[in-house]
Amino acid sequence: MSKKSDTLKKIADIAKKNGITLEDIKNHYEQLEHNHSTKSSFISRLFSYLGGIFIFSGLSIYTGMMWENFDSASRVVITLGSGVICLILALVAIRDKKYNKAFTPLMLIAVFLQPLGIFTFMDEYMHSDTPPEVAVALVFGIIALQQALIFMKHRQTSTLFYAILFGYSTIISLAVLLESDEDLLVLILGFSGICLAYGIDKTPHRAISGFGYFLSTIGFAIGAFELLENTFDLALIGVASGLIYASIWAQSRAFLFVSVMVLLGYLGYFTSEYFTDMVGWPIALMILGGLFIAISSWGMKLGQKISHK
């Protein structure tokens, strides 16, 4: 009997004694191959990302060093041209499963270089007295529309994020151009952002909802503070309480966390505004500290309840 046959016989005996079937052995080997493939894929992606970062960094540094030596056309080609090429490569990558992972970094570079390239084109070839807010709104509006269309086609979370980011930037630019009330604008954008984050949280793209809740809640809280500070600041406690209630209703831990932070910030404002000149200021500080601990503990318990639902 050959050595190989003898080994197979021993393996068969061991498998029989331990109740191991051929299906179990097959599944085990498939799992080992999957784990090896996953590790290899991770290392491959890591080195690919590092390589891309180094190439992009080298190109950026070289462009910065030689910028003054380039003519207008070269500047536009380097910025806008590179952005368009990255956009095309990203759209090609999303159509091939082998290169799907390259879509996000390529699109990130594209949404960075395209606005820069369009601004460069305007600066080099379009000398006019148009307010800068108009240029910003136009460029960001184009990118927002582009990313929205790509999202509708391919349903990639990153393109939804870029569409929202540039869309809000466009609205802010137009509001500044129209000299809108800044505090009211921040309040409205914060509220709309919370509603938008809630809607996204119910979709497969919920990965960006936490970040949306964070920024939007802070914006809403700042807007409410600026509007109510010198008129009816006691209503700020109601605002913070409403945010906490909304976060529980929305079942979002990120929303709850920032809402509790808003409440703590408002309490700190009331303490410094109304109790600093009182003899009982040290006592007020201790009371405030106790409130902070109690509210933090309460927020953690609510977060745990949300995570279990």
Secondary structure, 3 states (H helix, E strand, C coil): CCHHHHHHHHHHHHHHHCCCCHHHHHHHHHHHHHHHHHHHHHHHHHHHHHHHHHHHHHHHHHHHHHHHHCCHHHHHHHHHHHHHHHHHHHHHHCCCHHHHHHHHHHHHHHHHHHHHHHHHHHHHHCCCCCCHHHHHHHHHHHHHHHHHHHHHHHCCHHHHHHHHHHHHHHHHHHHHHCCCCHHHHHHHHHHHHHHHHHHHHCCCCHHHHHHHHHHHHHHHHHHHHHHHCCCCCCHHHHHHHHHHHHHHHHCCHHHHHHHHHHHHHHHHHHHHHHCCCCCCHHHHHHHHHHHHHHHHHHHHHHHHHHHHC
